[in-house]
């Protein structure tokens, strides 16, 4: 069966392809091959700049053009070679040697992949792909979501709302402040994510530059590699490695993304609950169907889709972060298999961010319902009244309010004011207590 969106096994490349197509330049097989070619070309140029062989600087642009204008046809040629070599990085090496021949550099062929093992290429190509995807796709998307939440927070910073602790009516809060809670949490974790370096390994078969050193013992290969990885590629080279990068930093990034996703799951569930409580209505599109059986329904599907995608992403991020830092002795192959899947949780995360953005844009505040809920729950000002009475040294105020509010009777403004009138306190204090309502007992907020 021909591969297309309708026949794809994974929904990432099937049903949701249109929403995540922007990830193809970072996580597709084509992308991995292209990034490998880029690292090989830049390494070849770096060797020339080290004066190990003669290559005029004027020739660098033509070499860089190999990866800058890399095509699907080029990638397919490499894949066809891999069928013969049964080795993906070696196939890249053979491709580049052929390209060098075409550019008239036949005498320099053996400088391609000089002294390297495959993981010197993979453990630079993969973090480059990951870094570019995070910087170009994820960071703008999460920043856009946070900005939307900030706008909502500001717009709703004067909207009182009944709080619910343990699912029960509790001291009132402000809707905008509740949104700001998520803004602060997200910004904190995004800041942590930005502090984790994109790490790379570059040091030969077991990380000690064995081949490099035996061929050119007078070259400071550590200095060379640090300059190449840190400056040319823009990554951070780990100084002591086995054949592979130890993946501690990328595992930390996965864990941070997982925490961000967990915060977003918390947010999606809260908004879902507010919709079910009728605090929010949703904008309706004329031709959309909410239920195949119940015509009246407008389901909060965007928040449900986000929650599902975030949960799936987190399950995979959890495996990635717990598996990648573990490798038998100097290296086994399990990291290679796992690394090929880093685009999957990233894709589900991007889908979730888009669903949340879509869902937020549908929300319509039903302020009348928020006011009605506050008015129906005068018992929540019991905390305020008993606290003011404590200030006045009134005997056992907590117990008095407990007896009132837990007696089974519906507490209304009338009930509460009758209680206040029956207290042996000054008229001024009674006036102060009666001024407290569920609508204004909202604490300090800004």
PATIMI-298019 format. One record per residue (C-alpha): residue in one letter; x, y, z. Coordinates in Angstrom, 2 decimals, decimal comma, always signed. Layout:
N
> a; X; Y; Z .
...
% end
This chain:
446
> x; +0,00; +0,00; +0,00 .
> x; +1,39; +3,38; -1,03 .
> x; +2,43; +5,55; +1,92 .
> x; +0,33; +8,67; +2,28 .
> x; -1,47; +10,44; +5,09 .
> x; -4,42; +8,03; +4,93 .
> x; -2,23; +4,91; +4,98 .
> x; +0,35; +6,02; +7,57 .
> x; +0,60; +3,78; +10,63 .
> x; +1,35; +6,61; +13,03 .
> x; -1,28; +9,35; +13,44 .
> x; +1,60; +11,83; +13,63 .
> x; +2,32; +11,17; +9,95 .
> x; -1,30; +10,35; +9,15 .
> x; -4,28; +12,11; +10,67 .
> x; -2,20; +14,93; +12,18 .
> x; +0,39; +15,34; +9,42 .
> x; -0,93; +18,75; +8,41 .
> x; -0,53; +20,05; +11,95 .
> x; +3,02; +18,79; +12,51 .
> x; +4,49; +19,02; +9,02 .
> x; +6,77; +21,78; +10,27 .
> x; +8,67; +19,12; +12,25 .
> x; +9,77; +17,19; +9,16 .
> x; +12,97; +19,29; +8,73 .
> x; +14,05; +18,20; +12,22 .
> x; +12,80; +14,68; +12,91 .
> x; +12,33; +12,87; +9,60 .
> x; +14,79; +10,34; +8,21 .
> x; +15,64; +12,95; +5,60 .
> x; +16,43; +15,43; +8,36 .
> x; +18,73; +13,04; +10,21 .
> x; +20,66; +12,28; +7,02 .
> x; +20,95; +15,95; +6,15 .
> x; +22,26; +16,87; +9,61 .
> x; +24,79; +14,04; +9,40 .
> x; +25,98; +15,38; +6,05 .
> x; +26,27; +18,86; +7,56 .
> x; +28,45; +17,63; +10,44 .
> x; +30,69; +15,63; +8,08 .
> x; +31,14; +18,61; +5,76 .
> x; +31,90; +21,04; +8,58 .
> x; +34,35; +18,56; +10,10 .
> x; +36,10; +18,17; +6,74 .
> x; +36,44; +21,97; +6,50 .
> x; +37,69; +22,15; +10,11 .
> x; +40,42; +19,61; +9,32 .
> x; +41,48; +21,74; +6,38 .
> x; +41,59; +24,84; +8,60 .
> x; +43,80; +22,84; +10,96 .
> x; +46,25; +22,68; +7,97 .
> x; +46,17; +18,88; +7,82 .
> x; +45,62; +19,15; +4,07 .
> x; +45,36; +21,92; +1,53 .
> x; +41,92; +23,24; +0,69 .
> x; +41,49; +26,85; -0,42 .
> x; +38,91; +28,79; +1,58 .
> x; +37,25; +29,69; -1,70 .
> x; +36,17; +26,03; -1,97 .
> x; +34,28; +26,02; +1,34 .
> x; +31,06; +27,47; -0,07 .
> x; +30,75; +24,70; -2,66 .
> x; +31,23; +22,11; +0,08 .
> x; +28,60; +23,70; +2,31 .
> x; +26,24; +23,78; -0,63 .
> x; +26,13; +19,96; -0,37 .
> x; +24,05; +20,16; +2,81 .
> x; +22,52; +23,60; +2,34 .
> x; +20,80; +22,42; -0,84 .
> x; +20,45; +18,79; +0,17 .
> x; +17,54; +17,10; -1,60 .
> x; +15,26; +14,15; -1,02 .
> x; +16,95; +12,54; -4,02 .
> x; +20,32; +12,89; -2,27 .
> x; +18,88; +11,27; +0,85 .
> x; +17,42; +8,43; -1,19 .
> x; +20,81; +7,82; -2,79 .
> x; +22,29; +7,47; +0,69 .
> x; +19,48; +5,11; +1,73 .
> x; +20,13; +2,99; -1,36 .
> x; +23,81; +2,78; -0,39 .
> x; +22,82; +1,82; +3,16 .
> x; +21,05; -1,25; +1,75 .
> x; +24,49; -2,42; +0,61 .
> x; +26,63; -1,27; +3,55 .
> x; +24,01; -2,04; +6,21 .
> x; +25,45; +1,01; +7,95 .
> x; +23,79; +4,41; +7,80 .
> x; +26,75; +6,66; +8,62 .
> x; +29,10; +4,80; +6,29 .
> x; +26,58; +5,40; +3,52 .
> x; +26,83; +9,14; +4,26 .
> x; +30,62; +8,90; +4,04 .
> x; +30,45; +7,24; +0,61 .
> x; +27,98; +9,86; -0,60 .
> x; +30,31; +12,68; +0,43 .
> x; +33,31; +11,05; -1,18 .
> x; +31,39; +10,91; -4,44 .
> x; +30,42; +14,57; -4,04 .
> x; +34,08; +15,46; -3,50 .
> x; +34,98; +13,65; -6,70 .
> x; +32,40; +15,72; -8,55 .
> x; +33,96; +18,89; -7,09 .
> x; +37,44; +17,87; -8,19 .
> x; +38,79; +16,92; -4,74 .
> x; +39,54; +13,27; -5,48 .
> x; +42,90; +13,45; -3,71 .
> x; +41,16; +14,40; -0,44 .
> x; +38,61; +11,59; -0,20 .
> x; +40,15; +9,82; +2,81 .
> x; +39,84; +12,96; +4,93 .
> x; +36,10; +12,42; +4,98 .
> x; +35,16; +10,94; +8,38 .
> x; +38,86; +10,94; +9,34 .
> x; +39,47; +9,31; +12,73 .
> x; +35,77; +9,31; +13,61 .
> x; +33,31; +6,72; +14,79 .
> x; +29,63; +6,87; +13,81 .
> x; +28,63; +8,36; +17,16 .
> x; +30,81; +11,40; +16,59 .
> x; +28,37; +12,15; +13,79 .
> x; +25,17; +10,90; +15,44 .
> x; +25,89; +12,56; +18,78 .
> x; +26,33; +15,91; +17,07 .
> x; +23,64; +15,56; +14,39 .
> x; +20,93; +14,51; +16,85 .
> x; +21,47; +17,35; +19,35 .
> x; +21,62; +19,80; +16,44 .
> x; +18,24; +18,54; +15,19 .
> x; +16,83; +18,63; +18,69 .
> x; +18,18; +22,12; +19,41 .
> x; +16,80; +23,57; +16,18 .
> x; +13,38; +22,02; +16,76 .
> x; +13,24; +23,33; +20,33 .
> x; +14,38; +26,81; +19,34 .
> x; +12,44; +27,20; +16,10 .
> x; +9,21; +25,35; +16,90 .
> x; +8,71; +24,62; +20,59 .
> x; +9,89; +27,86; +22,18 .
> x; +7,75; +30,08; +19,93 .
> x; +4,73; +27,81; +20,49 .
> x; +5,00; +27,72; +24,29 .
> x; +5,75; +31,47; +24,37 .
> x; +2,60; +32,11; +22,33 .
> x; +0,52; +30,03; +24,73 .
> x; +1,93; +31,82; +27,76 .
> x; +1,21; +35,17; +26,11 .
> x; -2,41; +34,12; +25,52 .
> x; -2,72; +33,14; +29,18 .
> x; -1,26; +36,46; +30,27 .
> x; -3,81; +38,33; +28,20 .
> x; -6,64; +36,29; +29,73 .
> x; -5,25; +36,79; +33,20 .
> x; -5,15; +40,54; +32,72 .
> x; -8,65; +40,64; +31,23 .
> x; -10,11; +38,61; +34,10 .
> x; -8,18; +40,10; +37,01 .
> x; -11,33; +41,71; +38,40 .
> x; -13,62; +38,71; +38,00 .
> x; -14,33; +37,05; +41,38 .
> x; -14,88; +33,31; +41,36 .
> x; -15,82; +30,68; +43,90 .
> x; -12,78; +28,58; +44,71 .
> x; -13,04; +24,87; +45,30 .
> x; -10,65; +22,97; +47,52 .
> x; -11,23; +19,24; +47,68 .
> x; -14,02; +19,95; +45,21 .
> x; -15,94; +21,88; +47,86 .
> x; -16,82; +25,60; +47,93 .
> x; -13,93; +27,53; +49,47 .
> x; -12,73; +31,10; +50,01 .
> x; -13,36; +33,05; +46,79 .
> x; -10,57; +33,81; +44,37 .
> x; -10,05; +35,81; +41,18 .
> x; -10,29; +34,11; +37,80 .
> x; -7,36; +36,09; +36,39 .
> x; -5,19; +35,15; +39,35 .
> x; -5,98; +31,46; +38,83 .
> x; -4,78; +31,79; +35,23 .
> x; -1,67; +33,59; +36,48 .
> x; -0,84; +30,55; +38,59 .
> x; -0,26; +28,60; +35,39 .
> x; +1,67; +31,47; +33,80 .
> x; +4,12; +31,48; +36,70 .
> x; +4,51; +27,70; +36,68 .
> x; +5,08; +27,56; +32,93 .
> x; +7,52; +30,46; +32,86 .
> x; +9,55; +28,88; +35,65 .
> x; +9,92; +25,58; +33,82 .
> x; +10,57; +27,17; +30,43 .
> x; +13,34; +29,18; +32,09 .
> x; +14,84; +25,97; +33,48 .
> x; +14,63; +24,36; +30,05 .
> x; +16,58; +27,25; +28,56 .
> x; +19,42; +26,72; +31,04 .
> x; +20,13; +23,12; +30,00 .
> x; +22,92; +22,89; +27,40 .
> x; +22,55; +20,98; +24,15 .
> x; +25,34; +18,50; +24,72 .
> x; +27,40; +16,57; +22,18 .
> x; +30,08; +13,90; +22,05 .
> x; +33,10; +14,15; +19,75 .
> x; +36,21; +12,13; +20,52 .
> x; +36,63; +8,97; +18,43 .
> x; +35,74; +5,34; +19,00 .
> x; +35,88; +5,39; +22,81 .
> x; +36,11; +9,13; +23,45 .
> x; +39,93; +9,35; +23,77 .
> x; +40,94; +10,52; +20,25 .
> x; +42,94; +7,30; +19,83 .
> x; +42,99; +7,37; +16,02 .
> x; +43,49; +11,12; +15,83 .
> x; +46,38; +11,09; +18,28 .
> x; +48,23; +8,17; +16,72 .
> x; +48,07; +9,83; +13,30 .
> x; +48,92; +13,38; +14,45 .
> x; +50,35; +13,28; +17,99 .
> x; +51,35; +16,96; +17,93 .
> x; +47,83; +18,26; +17,32 .
> x; +45,84; +19,30; +20,37 .
> x; +42,75; +17,32; +19,47 .
> x; +40,80; +18,26; +22,57 .
> x; +41,20; +21,94; +21,71 .
> x; +40,28; +21,19; +18,11 .
> x; +37,14; +19,26; +19,08 .
> x; +36,02; +21,88; +21,59 .
> x; +36,31; +24,61; +18,97 .
> x; +34,54; +22,50; +16,36 .
> x; +31,63; +21,44; +18,56 .
> x; +31,23; +24,52; +20,74 .
> x; +31,93; +27,25; +18,19 .
> x; +31,29; +25,81; +14,73 .
> x; +28,27; +23,68; +15,64 .
> x; +27,04; +25,74; +18,59 .
> x; +26,69; +22,79; +20,96 .
> x; +28,49; +21,97; +24,23 .
> x; +31,07; +19,22; +23,97 .
> x; +31,24; +16,80; +26,88 .
> x; +34,88; +16,33; +27,85 .
> x; +34,80; +12,75; +29,13 .
> x; +32,66; +10,24; +27,27 .
> x; +32,57; +6,66; +26,13 .
> x; +31,78; +5,96; +22,47 .
> x; +28,53; +7,87; +23,00 .
> x; +27,37; +11,04; +24,68 .
> x; +25,98; +10,21; +28,11 .
> x; +22,63; +11,93; +27,38 .
> x; +22,25; +13,39; +30,87 .
> x; +21,43; +16,86; +29,53 .
> x; +18,94; +15,77; +26,91 .
> x; +17,34; +13,54; +29,57 .
> x; +17,02; +16,65; +31,75 .
> x; +15,39; +18,45; +28,82 .
> x; +12,93; +15,58; +28,36 .
> x; +12,12; +15,67; +32,07 .
> x; +11,56; +19,44; +31,95 .
> x; +9,30; +19,12; +28,92 .
> x; +7,44; +16,42; +30,81 .
> x; +6,92; +18,79; +33,76 .
> x; +5,69; +21,53; +31,42 .
> x; +3,30; +19,03; +29,85 .
> x; +2,09; +17,98; +33,29 .
> x; +1,33; +21,61; +34,14 .
> x; -0,59; +21,87; +30,87 .
> x; -2,55; +18,70; +31,69 .
> x; -3,47; +20,32; +35,00 .
> x; -4,55; +23,45; +33,16 .
> x; -6,55; +21,54; +30,51 .
> x; -8,43; +19,64; +33,21 .
> x; -9,22; +22,84; +35,12 .
> x; -10,59; +24,59; +32,03 .
> x; -12,54; +21,44; +31,14 .
> x; -14,07; +21,55; +34,62 .
> x; -14,89; +25,26; +34,34 .
> x; -16,65; +24,57; +31,03 .
> x; -18,65; +21,76; +32,63 .
> x; -19,60; +24,17; +35,45 .
> x; -20,81; +26,64; +32,81 .
> x; -18,21; +29,25; +33,80 .
> x; -17,23; +29,28; +30,14 .
> x; -19,30; +28,95; +27,02 .
> x; -17,66; +27,99; +23,73 .
> x; -17,86; +29,71; +20,38 .
> x; -19,89; +27,69; +17,91 .
> x; -19,09; +27,07; +14,27 .
> x; -22,25; +26,69; +12,23 .
> x; -21,43; +23,41; +10,47 .
> x; -19,59; +21,68; +13,32 .
> x; -21,17; +18,71; +15,11 .
> x; -20,66; +18,18; +18,84 .
> x; -22,29; +14,76; +19,09 .
> x; -23,57; +12,28; +16,53 .
> x; -26,62; +11,66; +18,74 .
> x; -27,18; +14,81; +20,83 .
> x; -27,54; +17,93; +18,67 .
> x; -27,27; +20,37; +21,59 .
> x; -23,74; +19,39; +22,66 .
> x; -20,66; +21,58; +22,30 .
> x; -17,93; +19,40; +23,74 .
> x; -14,60; +20,74; +25,11 .
> x; -12,73; +18,53; +22,64 .
> x; -9,69; +20,80; +22,26 .
> x; -8,81; +20,47; +25,94 .
> x; -9,49; +16,72; +25,81 .
> x; -7,28; +16,34; +22,74 .
> x; -4,55; +18,34; +24,45 .
> x; -4,73; +16,20; +27,57 .
> x; -4,50; +12,98; +25,56 .
> x; -1,55; +14,16; +23,48 .
> x; +0,29; +15,53; +26,51 .
> x; -0,14; +12,23; +28,35 .
> x; +1,14; +10,25; +25,38 .
> x; +4,10; +12,60; +24,99 .
> x; +4,97; +12,27; +28,67 .
> x; +4,91; +8,48; +28,55 .
> x; +7,52; +8,53; +25,77 .
> x; +9,57; +11,35; +27,34 .
> x; +9,68; +9,26; +30,54 .
> x; +11,13; +6,29; +28,67 .
> x; +13,62; +8,47; +26,81 .
> x; +14,90; +10,19; +29,93 .
> x; +15,22; +6,97; +31,93 .
> x; +16,71; +4,83; +29,16 .
> x; +19,17; +7,07; +27,30 .
> x; +21,61; +7,75; +30,18 .
> x; +22,09; +3,98; +30,58 .
> x; +24,47; +2,11; +28,27 .
> x; +26,40; -1,12; +28,76 .
> x; +30,10; -0,42; +29,32 .
> x; +31,49; +1,83; +26,56 .
> x; +28,39; +1,56; +24,34 .
> x; +25,47; -0,54; +23,17 .
> x; +23,02; +0,10; +20,34 .
> x; +19,85; +0,76; +22,33 .
> x; +20,42; +4,54; +22,30 .
> x; +20,35; +4,60; +18,50 .
> x; +16,98; +2,87; +18,35 .
> x; +15,49; +5,13; +21,00 .
> x; +16,88; +8,40; +19,62 .
> x; +15,07; +7,87; +16,34 .
> x; +11,81; +8,41; +18,23 .
> x; +12,47; +11,78; +19,86 .
> x; +10,27; +13,47; +17,28 .
> x; +7,24; +11,44; +18,38 .
> x; +6,71; +12,98; +21,86 .
> x; +7,75; +16,33; +20,43 .
> x; +5,04; +15,96; +17,79 .
> x; +2,37; +15,07; +20,35 .
> x; +3,46; +18,03; +22,47 .
> x; +3,14; +20,41; +19,52 .
> x; -0,30; +18,98; +18,75 .
> x; -1,33; +19,64; +22,34 .
> x; -0,09; +23,23; +22,26 .
> x; -2,10; +23,84; +19,10 .
> x; -5,20; +22,24; +20,62 .
> x; -4,90; +24,41; +23,74 .
> x; -4,49; +27,53; +21,63 .
> x; -7,56; +26,57; +19,60 .
> x; -9,57; +25,82; +22,72 .
> x; -8,63; +29,07; +24,45 .
> x; -9,74; +31,05; +21,42 .
> x; -13,21; +29,47; +21,71 .
> x; -13,81; +30,41; +25,35 .
> x; -16,52; +32,91; +26,23 .
> x; -16,68; +33,98; +29,86 .
> x; -20,09; +33,41; +31,47 .
> x; -19,70; +35,94; +34,27 .
> x; -23,34; +35,60; +35,32 .
> x; -22,75; +31,98; +36,29 .
> x; -19,70; +32,88; +38,36 .
> x; -21,73; +35,52; +40,21 .
> x; -24,61; +33,11; +40,77 .
> x; -22,30; +30,49; +42,28 .
> x; -20,82; +33,06; +44,64 .
> x; -24,26; +34,24; +45,68 .
> x; -25,35; +30,64; +46,33 .
> x; -22,42; +30,04; +48,69 .
> x; -22,51; +32,62; +51,48 .
> x; -21,03; +30,03; +53,80 .
> x; -17,58; +30,80; +52,34 .
> x; -17,43; +34,13; +54,21 .
> x; -17,49; +32,20; +57,50 .
> x; -13,69; +32,17; +57,41 .
> x; -13,61; +35,96; +57,12 .
> x; -16,12; +36,55; +59,91 .
> x; -14,52; +34,18; +62,39 .
> x; -11,08; +35,69; +61,66 .
> x; -12,27; +39,25; +62,33 .
> x; -13,98; +38,05; +65,51 .
> x; -10,70; +36,45; +66,62 .
> x; -9,06; +39,83; +66,11 .
> x; -11,64; +41,27; +68,51 .
> x; -11,01; +38,48; +71,03 .
> x; -14,59; +37,20; +70,65 .
> x; -14,93; +33,83; +72,45 .
> x; -14,84; +30,72; +70,24 .
> x; -15,74; +32,36; +66,92 .
> x; -14,65; +29,34; +64,86 .
> x; -16,98; +27,06; +66,77 .
> x; -19,86; +29,50; +66,41 .
> x; -19,46; +29,71; +62,64 .
> x; -18,99; +25,96; +62,40 .
> x; -22,31; +25,38; +64,15 .
> x; -24,00; +27,82; +61,78 .
> x; -22,55; +26,62; +58,49 .
> x; -22,59; +22,87; +59,12 .
> x; -26,10; +22,66; +60,48 .
> x; -27,58; +21,55; +57,18 .
> x; -29,38; +24,83; +56,47 .
> x; -28,71; +26,74; +53,23 .
> x; -26,58; +29,76; +54,15 .
> x; -27,74; +32,95; +52,46 .
> x; -26,98; +36,61; +52,91 .
> x; -30,05; +36,83; +55,17 .
> x; -28,90; +33,86; +57,27 .
> x; -25,43; +35,30; +57,71 .
> x; -26,67; +38,77; +58,59 .
> x; -29,13; +37,35; +61,13 .
> x; -26,21; +35,50; +62,73 .
> x; -24,17; +38,72; +62,87 .
> x; -27,08; +40,65; +64,38 .
> x; -27,29; +38,05; +67,16 .
> x; -23,65; +38,55; +68,20 .
> x; -22,83; +40,62; +71,27 .
> x; -20,53; +43,02; +69,46 .
> x; -20,55; +46,73; +68,64 .
> x; -22,67; +48,17; +65,86 .
> x; -19,52; +49,27; +64,07 .
> x; -18,19; +45,71; +64,07 .
> x; -21,52; +44,36; +62,83 .
> x; -21,37; +46,84; +59,95 .
> x; -17,81; +45,73; +59,15 .
> x; -18,83; +42,07; +59,09 .
> x; -21,93; +42,67; +56,97 .
> x; -19,79; +44,44; +54,36 .
> x; -18,04; +41,11; +53,66 .
> x; -19,61; +39,20; +50,76 .
> x; -18,61; +36,23; +48,62 .
> x; -18,06; +38,74; +45,79 .
> x; -15,50; +40,92; +47,58 .
> x; -13,82; +38,43; +49,90 .
> x; -11,06; +37,75; +47,38 .
> x; -7,86; +38,56; +49,24 .
> x; -4,79; +40,27; +47,77 .
> x; -4,22; +40,07; +44,03 .
> x; -2,81; +42,23; +41,26 .
% end
